[in-house]
């Protein structure tokens, strides 16, 4: 990758000998991002490992923003494919949650006389990933209690690691605060 005088990034496939280098490899960060997306979203989806997908759906926005950032820098078409795939997965996660929530509501509000059932659709309010992770690991604090800010800060720090997963965060929190 080189920066031209115009300020645009571009691939420089020429070597010092003047020959075209055909085996230019992408950046280490990009290959790590692709491995992360494959191992935490694509392969679990294909192999129906729903617990991995469920755990890492909290981190999908962060992954999309990283992929978008790399796409702006390197202008690789394959990154735009990954971004679109992650957007589709995010929509599927949201739809799946809505259907599950709707099914649970219908089963709870079933009218014995079958007169009328009313269903309404609203947008889901999403809290910050660190609070969602806190809720899933330790449970949502009851009304008089509040979130433990040191645990929230630790989760925020762990989220800064580009290769973090829900399982790694959960293990770290359990080792540090529960055990």
C-alpha positions as CSV (number, residue, x, y, z in Angstrom):
1,X,0.0,0.0,0.0
2,X,1.4,3.4,-0.9
3,X,0.1,6.9,-0.6
4,X,0.3,9.0,-3.8
5,X,1.0,12.7,-4.0
6,X,-2.8,13.2,-4.5
7,X,-3.4,11.7,-1.0
8,X,-5.1,8.6,-2.3
9,X,-4.1,5.1,-1.2
10,X,-3.2,2.6,-3.8
11,X,-1.5,-0.8,-4.4
12,X,2.1,-0.6,-5.6
13,X,2.8,-3.9,-7.1
14,X,6.1,-2.9,-8.6
15,X,9.3,-4.2,-7.0
16,X,12.7,-2.5,-7.0
17,X,13.6,-4.6,-10.0
18,X,10.7,-3.1,-12.0
19,X,8.8,-6.4,-12.2
20,X,5.2,-6.6,-11.0
21,X,4.8,-8.5,-7.7
22,X,1.8,-10.7,-8.1
23,X,1.8,-12.1,-4.6
24,X,1.1,-8.9,-2.7
25,X,-0.4,-10.0,0.6
26,X,-3.0,-7.9,2.5
27,X,-2.1,-6.2,5.7
28,X,-1.8,-8.4,8.8
29,X,-4.7,-6.4,10.4
30,X,-7.0,-7.3,7.5
31,X,-6.2,-11.0,7.5
32,X,-6.7,-11.0,11.3
33,X,-10.1,-9.3,10.9
34,X,-11.1,-11.8,8.2
35,X,-10.1,-14.7,10.4
36,X,-12.1,-13.1,13.3
37,X,-15.2,-12.7,11.2
38,X,-15.0,-16.2,9.8
39,X,-14.4,-17.9,13.2
40,X,-16.9,-15.9,15.1
41,X,-19.8,-15.4,12.6
42,X,-19.5,-17.3,9.3
43,X,-18.3,-20.7,10.3
44,X,-20.6,-20.9,13.4
45,X,-23.5,-19.9,11.3
46,X,-22.7,-22.6,8.7
47,X,-22.1,-25.3,11.3
48,X,-25.1,-24.2,13.4
49,X,-23.1,-23.4,16.5
50,X,-25.8,-20.9,17.7
51,X,-24.2,-20.3,21.2
52,X,-21.1,-18.8,19.5
53,X,-23.2,-16.6,17.3
54,X,-25.5,-15.6,20.2
55,X,-22.5,-14.7,22.4
56,X,-20.7,-12.6,19.7
57,X,-23.7,-10.8,18.3
58,X,-23.0,-8.1,20.9
59,X,-19.7,-7.3,19.2
60,X,-21.0,-7.2,15.7
61,X,-21.2,-3.3,15.6
62,X,-17.6,-3.0,16.7
63,X,-16.6,-5.6,14.0
64,X,-18.5,-3.7,11.3
65,X,-16.9,-0.4,12.3
66,X,-13.4,-2.0,12.2
67,X,-14.1,-3.5,8.7
68,X,-15.4,-0.1,7.5
69,X,-12.3,1.7,8.8
70,X,-10.0,-0.8,7.0
71,X,-12.1,-0.5,3.8
72,X,-11.7,3.3,3.9
73,X,-7.9,2.9,4.2
74,X,-7.2,0.0,1.9
75,X,-10.1,0.1,-0.6
76,X,-10.4,-3.7,-0.9
77,X,-13.6,-5.0,-2.5
78,X,-13.5,-8.1,-0.3
79,X,-13.9,-6.0,2.8
80,X,-17.1,-4.5,1.4
81,X,-18.4,-8.0,1.0
82,X,-17.6,-8.8,4.7
83,X,-19.2,-5.5,5.8
84,X,-22.4,-6.3,3.8
85,X,-22.4,-9.8,5.2
86,X,-22.1,-8.5,8.8
87,X,-25.0,-6.1,8.1
88,X,-27.1,-9.0,6.9
89,X,-26.2,-11.0,10.0
90,X,-27.1,-8.1,12.2
91,X,-30.5,-7.8,10.6
92,X,-31.0,-11.5,11.0
93,X,-30.1,-11.3,14.7
94,X,-32.6,-8.5,15.2
95,X,-35.4,-10.3,13.3
96,X,-34.7,-13.6,15.2
97,X,-35.0,-11.7,18.5
98,X,-38.2,-10.0,17.4
99,X,-39.8,-13.4,16.4
100,X,-38.7,-15.0,19.7
101,X,-40.1,-12.1,21.7
102,X,-43.3,-12.1,19.7
103,X,-43.8,-15.8,20.1
104,X,-43.3,-15.6,23.9
105,X,-45.7,-12.6,24.1
106,X,-48.4,-14.5,22.1
107,X,-48.1,-17.6,24.2
108,X,-48.4,-15.4,27.4
109,X,-51.4,-13.4,26.1
110,X,-53.4,-16.1,24.5
111,X,-57.1,-15.4,24.8
112,X,-59.2,-18.5,25.8
113,X,-62.1,-17.3,23.7
114,X,-60.0,-16.5,20.6
115,X,-61.8,-13.1,20.4
116,X,-58.9,-10.8,19.7
117,X,-55.1,-10.7,20.0
118,X,-53.3,-7.5,19.3
119,X,-49.6,-7.5,18.4
120,X,-47.5,-4.3,17.9
121,X,-44.0,-3.9,16.6
122,X,-41.5,-1.4,18.0
123,X,-37.9,-0.9,17.4
124,X,-35.5,-2.6,19.8
125,X,-33.6,-0.3,22.1
126,X,-30.1,-1.5,22.3
127,X,-27.8,-0.6,25.2
128,X,-24.0,-0.3,25.0
129,X,-22.2,-3.6,24.5
130,X,-20.4,-3.4,27.8
131,X,-23.7,-3.2,29.7
132,X,-25.2,-6.0,27.6
133,X,-22.2,-8.2,28.3
134,X,-22.4,-7.3,32.0
135,X,-26.1,-8.3,32.0
136,X,-25.4,-11.6,30.3
137,X,-22.5,-12.5,32.6
138,X,-23.6,-11.2,36.0
139,X,-27.3,-10.5,35.4
140,X,-29.0,-7.1,35.4
141,X,-28.8,-5.4,38.8
142,X,-32.0,-5.0,40.7
143,X,-33.5,-1.6,41.2
144,X,-31.7,-0.3,44.4
145,X,-28.3,-1.7,43.1
146,X,-26.4,-0.3,40.2
147,X,-23.8,-1.5,37.8
148,X,-20.4,-2.1,39.2
149,X,-18.4,0.6,37.3
150,X,-15.0,-1.2,37.8
151,X,-16.4,-4.3,36.0
152,X,-17.9,-2.0,33.3
153,X,-14.5,-0.3,32.8
154,X,-12.8,-3.7,32.6
155,X,-15.2,-4.9,29.9
156,X,-14.6,-1.6,28.0
157,X,-10.9,-2.3,28.1
158,X,-11.3,-5.9,27.0
159,X,-13.5,-4.6,24.1
160,X,-10.6,-2.5,22.8
161,X,-8.8,-5.7,21.9
162,X,-9.6,-6.4,18.3
163,X,-9.7,-10.2,18.7
164,X,-11.8,-10.3,21.8
165,X,-14.8,-12.6,22.0
166,X,-17.7,-12.9,24.4
167,X,-16.1,-16.1,25.9
168,X,-12.8,-14.4,26.5
169,X,-14.5,-11.5,28.3
170,X,-16.7,-13.8,30.3
171,X,-13.8,-15.9,31.4
172,X,-11.8,-12.8,32.4
173,X,-14.7,-11.4,34.4
174,X,-15.3,-14.7,36.1
175,X,-11.7,-15.2,37.0
176,X,-11.3,-11.6,38.3
177,X,-14.6,-11.0,40.2
178,X,-16.5,-14.2,40.7
179,X,-13.8,-16.8,41.6
